[in-house]
Amino acid sequence: MQKLTFFIFFIFIGVGVQAQEINWMSMNEALAAQEKEPKKIFMDAYTVWCGPCKMLDKNTFTNNDVIEFVNENYYPVKFNAEGPEEIDFKGQLFKNPQYNPEKKQRRNSPHQLARALKITGYPSLVFFDEEANLIAPIPGYRTPQQLELYLKLFAEDEYKKMTSKEAFAEYQENFEGSFE
């Protein structure tokens, strides 16, 4: 009987401690959600072959502070920048006409949306305002602490006060992060 009670206890503990994760969606889903409830969009533009993209998934997007802040302040989008997804963005349909399904696990053709957003490297973290206007693409891998600066800069509209590189450098120098 003790073993059964012990077993049931651990089942309930396991159910109660669910892994928290970012609520990723497609760009089309985020745009539809944005129409109902305006919120900024945070896009992870990745490729399947990209090592730093996998590190971002493993090290940064599993951080509880990142997860909580992204889910609360953004519609988070996972976008395969070399994938076949069709995206209706700002009245234009973006595709990947040169996508080769035989290369789906290797380098493939860049998606039209990736080109339109001027994504030049992977991963790229792309921020959009509440009306889906591009704010900025940030190329490269970021730790949770490095990403925090950008997440808060855009979520809190601090970027609107940036009028020069010097202003951003000052913001960066004075930024006090709280992510662990």
FENSUL-V462039 format. One record per helix or strand. SS is the DSSP state (H for helix, E for strand). FROM is the first residue (numbers start at 1). TO is the last residue. Records with the same first field share a line. If there is no record, write none. Layout:
BEGIN
SS=FROM-TO ; FROM-TO
END
This chain:
BEGIN
H=2-16 ; 27-36 ; 51-60 ; 64-73 ; 101-103 ; 112-116 ; 144-155 ; 158-161 ; 165-174
E=25-25 ; 40-46 ; 74-80 ; 87-89 ; 92-94 ; 124-128 ; 134-139
END
